[in-house]
């Protein structure tokens, strides 16, 4: 490794090449990737910097911001609405993350267990086709399901369970659960393909040896498939965690955070604070707090994963 590094820093005559000279030699390649860095800087890093700097100001989005120090952060930690939104987000994550992982893994197991490769391809295609449908269509469909005359109440009526019928999205005791549990059977096409690829990556020798040892069915899944698919589970856990913390479209379309604040999440509260109330400084402080929380949770997840790897 040291020999390769030494060769990369030496010229053809054996002299050491300076960083500026290496930069000049690769100028054509750097010019090709320069637009990418320009767009990344302007559309990703610059807004992040504006958000960080604006979190310490009182700004309405139009007039000059006024520096107020940590006032926005102390306000956020004492804000009862933010506390309710954080509680809703925690409940959603505790239910939503398992729903995003477990059904997709079980569906991948069922498809992979089929002996006919054409049947596997057909079922994979059936689960992937819904990707082409805009997600907003599915949300509007589920909003109609939860209506007073929607599919769910109709099914309860057919089962003679009229006492359980509700207007699900306008009832504070059921609205959050309605959003969490929509999307039955909770099989995401992307998650399914990730787990399916992980199962394909398990060598046939390991499976044959497990079969000879009598490890079949549920015993094989628990002792062979799940341990060898840990990287896929880690990826899905991280993505599901990030998705739970950034869940914005669903509550806006389904309930707009209501009734009251029963389905308000921190990111929705941050959005409404900026767009509806014009308090951009406080909204930026909320976004910075959310960023720190996600960063900490991701660090904990990586630390735990490395410990049990």
C-alpha positions as CSV (number, residue, x, y, z in Angstrom):
1,X,0.0,0.0,0.0
2,X,2.9,2.4,0.9
3,X,4.6,1.6,-2.5
4,X,1.4,2.5,-4.4
5,X,1.1,5.8,-2.5
6,X,4.8,6.5,-3.1
7,X,4.4,5.9,-6.9
8,X,1.4,8.2,-7.0
9,X,3.4,11.1,-5.5
10,X,6.5,10.6,-7.7
11,X,7.1,11.7,-11.2
12,X,8.6,9.7,-14.0
13,X,12.1,10.9,-13.1
14,X,11.6,9.8,-9.5
15,X,11.1,13.4,-8.1
16,X,8.2,14.2,-5.8
17,X,5.2,15.8,-7.5
18,X,3.6,18.7,-5.6
19,X,-0.2,18.7,-5.0
20,X,-0.5,21.7,-7.3
21,X,1.3,19.9,-10.1
22,X,-1.0,16.9,-9.7
23,X,-4.0,19.2,-9.8
24,X,-2.8,20.8,-13.0
25,X,-2.2,17.4,-14.6
26,X,-5.8,16.4,-13.9
27,X,-7.2,19.7,-14.8
28,X,-9.4,18.3,-17.6
29,X,-11.1,15.8,-15.3
30,X,-11.6,18.5,-12.6
31,X,-13.2,20.8,-15.2
32,X,-15.7,18.1,-16.1
33,X,-16.8,17.5,-12.5
34,X,-16.7,21.3,-11.5
35,X,-20.3,21.9,-12.5
36,X,-21.4,19.0,-10.2
37,X,-19.6,20.6,-7.2
38,X,-21.0,24.0,-8.1
39,X,-24.6,22.7,-8.1
40,X,-24.0,20.7,-4.9
41,X,-22.6,23.7,-3.2
42,X,-25.4,26.1,-4.2
43,X,-28.4,23.8,-3.9
44,X,-27.3,21.6,-0.9
45,X,-24.5,23.1,1.2
46,X,-25.5,26.8,0.8
47,X,-29.1,26.3,2.0
48,X,-27.7,24.2,4.9
49,X,-25.5,27.1,5.9
50,X,-28.3,29.6,5.6
51,X,-30.5,27.4,7.8
52,X,-27.7,27.1,10.4
53,X,-27.0,30.8,10.5
54,X,-30.7,31.8,10.4
55,X,-31.5,29.6,13.4
56,X,-29.9,32.2,15.7
57,X,-32.0,35.1,14.2
58,X,-35.5,36.5,14.2
59,X,-36.4,36.6,10.5
60,X,-39.6,36.8,8.6
61,X,-38.1,35.9,5.3
62,X,-38.2,39.4,3.9
63,X,-36.7,42.0,6.2
64,X,-33.1,41.8,7.5
65,X,-32.7,39.1,10.2
66,X,-32.0,40.2,13.8
67,X,-29.5,38.1,15.8
68,X,-31.2,36.8,19.0
69,X,-28.7,34.1,20.1
70,X,-30.2,30.9,21.5
71,X,-33.7,32.3,22.0
72,X,-35.2,30.2,19.2
73,X,-33.7,27.0,20.8
74,X,-35.0,27.7,24.3
75,X,-38.4,28.4,22.8
76,X,-38.3,25.1,20.9
77,X,-37.6,23.0,24.0
78,X,-40.4,24.8,25.9
79,X,-42.9,24.7,23.0
80,X,-45.8,22.3,23.9
81,X,-46.7,21.9,20.2
82,X,-43.2,20.8,19.4
83,X,-43.4,18.3,22.3
84,X,-46.7,16.9,20.9
85,X,-45.1,16.7,17.4
86,X,-42.1,14.8,18.7
87,X,-44.3,12.4,20.6
88,X,-46.3,11.7,17.4
89,X,-43.1,11.2,15.5
90,X,-41.7,8.7,18.1
91,X,-45.0,6.7,18.0
92,X,-44.9,6.7,14.2
93,X,-41.3,5.5,14.2
94,X,-41.9,2.7,16.7
95,X,-44.7,1.3,14.4
96,X,-43.6,2.5,11.0
97,X,-40.0,1.2,11.0
98,X,-41.1,-2.5,11.7
99,X,-43.8,-2.2,9.1
100,X,-41.3,-1.0,6.6
101,X,-38.9,-3.8,7.2
102,X,-40.7,-7.0,8.4
103,X,-43.4,-7.4,5.7
104,X,-40.9,-6.6,2.9
105,X,-38.5,-9.2,4.2
106,X,-41.2,-11.8,4.5
107,X,-42.4,-11.1,1.0
108,X,-38.8,-11.4,-0.3
109,X,-38.5,-14.8,1.5
110,X,-41.7,-16.1,-0.1
111,X,-40.7,-15.0,-3.6
112,X,-37.2,-16.4,-3.2
113,X,-38.5,-19.7,-2.0
114,X,-40.3,-20.3,-5.3
115,X,-38.5,-22.9,-7.4
116,X,-39.6,-21.5,-10.7
117,X,-37.4,-18.5,-11.7
118,X,-40.1,-17.2,-14.0
119,X,-42.6,-17.2,-11.2
120,X,-40.0,-15.2,-9.0
121,X,-39.6,-12.7,-11.8
122,X,-43.4,-12.4,-12.2
123,X,-44.0,-11.7,-8.6
124,X,-41.1,-9.3,-8.3
125,X,-42.6,-7.4,-11.3
126,X,-46.1,-7.3,-9.7
127,X,-44.6,-5.7,-6.5
128,X,-42.5,-3.2,-8.4
129,X,-45.2,-2.0,-10.9
130,X,-46.8,0.3,-8.3
131,X,-43.6,2.4,-8.3
132,X,-44.7,4.0,-11.5
133,X,-47.8,5.3,-9.8
134,X,-47.3,8.7,-8.1
135,X,-47.4,8.3,-4.3
136,X,-49.9,11.1,-4.0
137,X,-52.5,8.9,-5.8
138,X,-52.1,6.2,-3.1
139,X,-52.5,8.8,-0.4
140,X,-55.7,10.2,-1.9
141,X,-57.0,6.7,-2.3
142,X,-56.4,5.9,1.4
143,X,-57.9,9.2,2.4
144,X,-61.1,8.0,0.7
145,X,-60.9,4.7,2.4
146,X,-60.8,6.4,5.8
147,X,-63.9,8.6,5.0
148,X,-67.3,8.1,6.6
149,X,-68.5,6.1,3.6
150,X,-65.1,4.7,2.8
151,X,-64.0,1.1,2.3
152,X,-63.0,0.5,5.9
153,X,-66.4,1.5,7.3
154,X,-68.1,-0.5,4.6
155,X,-66.2,-3.6,5.5
156,X,-67.0,-3.1,9.2
157,X,-70.6,-2.8,8.2
158,X,-70.5,-6.0,6.2
159,X,-69.0,-7.7,9.3
160,X,-71.8,-6.2,11.5
161,X,-69.3,-4.2,13.5
162,X,-71.0,-0.8,13.1
163,X,-69.9,0.2,16.6
164,X,-66.3,0.3,15.4
165,X,-67.0,2.6,12.4
166,X,-65.4,6.0,12.7
167,X,-64.5,9.0,10.6
168,X,-61.0,8.0,11.1
169,X,-59.0,11.1,10.0
170,X,-61.1,13.6,11.9
171,X,-61.1,11.8,15.2
172,X,-58.1,12.8,17.4
173,X,-57.9,9.3,18.9
174,X,-57.6,7.5,15.6
175,X,-56.1,9.9,13.1
176,X,-52.4,9.2,14.0
177,X,-52.9,5.4,13.9
178,X,-54.8,5.8,10.6
179,X,-51.8,7.4,9.0
180,X,-49.3,5.0,10.5
181,X,-51.2,1.8,9.4
182,X,-52.2,2.9,5.9
183,X,-50.6,1.2,3.0
184,X,-51.6,-2.4,3.7
185,X,-49.9,-4.8,3.2
186,X,-46.9,-2.5,3.8
187,X,-44.6,-4.0,1.2
188,X,-42.4,-1.4,-0.3
189,X,-41.0,-2.3,-3.7
190,X,-37.5,-0.8,-3.0
191,X,-37.3,-2.6,0.4
192,X,-38.4,-5.9,-1.2
193,X,-35.8,-5.7,-3.9
194,X,-33.0,-4.9,-1.4
195,X,-33.9,-8.0,0.7
196,X,-34.3,-10.1,-2.4
197,X,-30.8,-9.1,-3.5
198,X,-29.5,-10.0,-0.1
199,X,-31.1,-13.5,-0.3
200,X,-29.6,-14.0,-3.7
201,X,-26.2,-13.1,-2.3
202,X,-26.2,-16.1,0.0
203,X,-24.2,-18.8,-1.6
204,X,-25.8,-22.1,-2.6
205,X,-23.1,-24.0,-0.7
206,X,-24.3,-22.5,2.6
207,X,-27.9,-23.3,1.8
208,X,-27.1,-26.9,0.8
209,X,-25.1,-27.3,4.0
210,X,-27.9,-25.9,6.1
211,X,-30.4,-28.3,4.4
212,X,-28.2,-31.3,5.1
213,X,-28.1,-30.2,8.8
214,X,-31.9,-30.1,8.8
215,X,-32.1,-26.3,8.8
216,X,-35.2,-25.7,6.7
217,X,-38.2,-23.4,6.9
218,X,-38.4,-21.0,9.8
219,X,-35.2,-22.5,11.3
220,X,-33.3,-21.6,8.1
221,X,-34.7,-18.1,8.0
222,X,-33.8,-17.4,11.7
223,X,-30.3,-19.0,11.6
224,X,-29.1,-18.5,8.0
225,X,-31.1,-15.8,6.1
226,X,-31.5,-13.1,8.7
227,X,-27.8,-13.2,10.0
228,X,-26.5,-13.1,6.5
229,X,-28.9,-10.3,5.5
230,X,-27.7,-8.0,8.4
231,X,-26.3,-5.4,5.9
232,X,-29.6,-5.2,4.2
233,X,-31.4,-4.8,7.6
234,X,-29.0,-2.1,8.6
235,X,-29.6,-0.2,5.3
236,X,-33.4,-0.5,5.7
237,X,-33.2,0.6,9.3
238,X,-31.2,3.7,8.5
239,X,-33.5,4.6,5.5
240,X,-36.6,4.0,7.5
241,X,-35.3,6.1,10.4
242,X,-34.5,9.0,8.1
243,X,-37.9,8.6,6.3
244,X,-39.8,8.6,9.7
245,X,-38.0,11.8,10.7
246,X,-38.7,13.5,7.4
247,X,-42.3,12.4,6.9
248,X,-44.1,15.4,5.5
249,X,-46.3,14.6,2.5
250,X,-48.5,12.1,4.3
251,X,-49.8,14.3,7.1
252,X,-50.2,17.3,4.8
253,X,-52.3,15.4,2.3
254,X,-54.3,13.3,4.8
255,X,-55.0,15.7,7.7
256,X,-52.8,18.8,7.4
257,X,-51.6,17.9,10.9
258,X,-55.0,17.8,12.5
259,X,-57.4,17.4,14.1
260,X,-55.7,19.9,16.4
261,X,-52.1,18.7,16.4
262,X,-52.9,15.0,16.6
263,X,-51.0,14.2,13.4
264,X,-48.4,17.0,13.5
265,X,-44.8,15.9,13.1
266,X,-41.8,18.1,13.8
267,X,-41.0,18.6,10.1
268,X,-44.6,19.5,9.4
269,X,-44.6,22.0,12.3
270,X,-41.3,23.4,11.0
271,X,-42.9,23.8,7.5
272,X,-46.1,25.5,8.9
273,X,-44.0,27.8,11.1
274,X,-42.1,29.1,8.1
275,X,-44.8,29.1,5.4
276,X,-48.0,29.9,7.3
277,X,-46.7,32.0,10.1
278,X,-43.6,33.5,8.4
279,X,-41.3,32.8,11.4
280,X,-38.4,31.6,9.4
281,X,-35.8,32.0,12.2
282,X,-37.7,29.7,14.5
283,X,-38.3,27.2,11.7
284,X,-34.6,27.1,10.9
285,X,-33.9,26.4,14.6
286,X,-36.4,23.5,14.5
287,X,-34.7,22.1,11.4
288,X,-31.3,22.3,13.0
289,X,-32.6,20.4,16.1
290,X,-34.1,17.8,13.8
291,X,-30.8,17.5,12.0
292,X,-28.9,16.9,15.2
293,X,-31.4,14.3,16.4
294,X,-31.1,12.4,13.2
295,X,-27.3,12.6,13.3
296,X,-27.3,11.2,16.9
297,X,-29.7,8.4,16.1
298,X,-27.7,7.5,13.0
299,X,-24.5,7.4,15.1
300,X,-26.1,5.2,17.7
301,X,-27.3,2.8,15.0
302,X,-23.8,2.6,13.5
303,X,-22.2,2.0,16.8
304,X,-24.6,-0.8,17.8
305,X,-24.3,-2.4,14.3
306,X,-20.5,-2.4,14.6
307,X,-20.6,-3.9,18.1
308,X,-22.7,-6.9,17.0
309,X,-21.2,-7.2,13.5
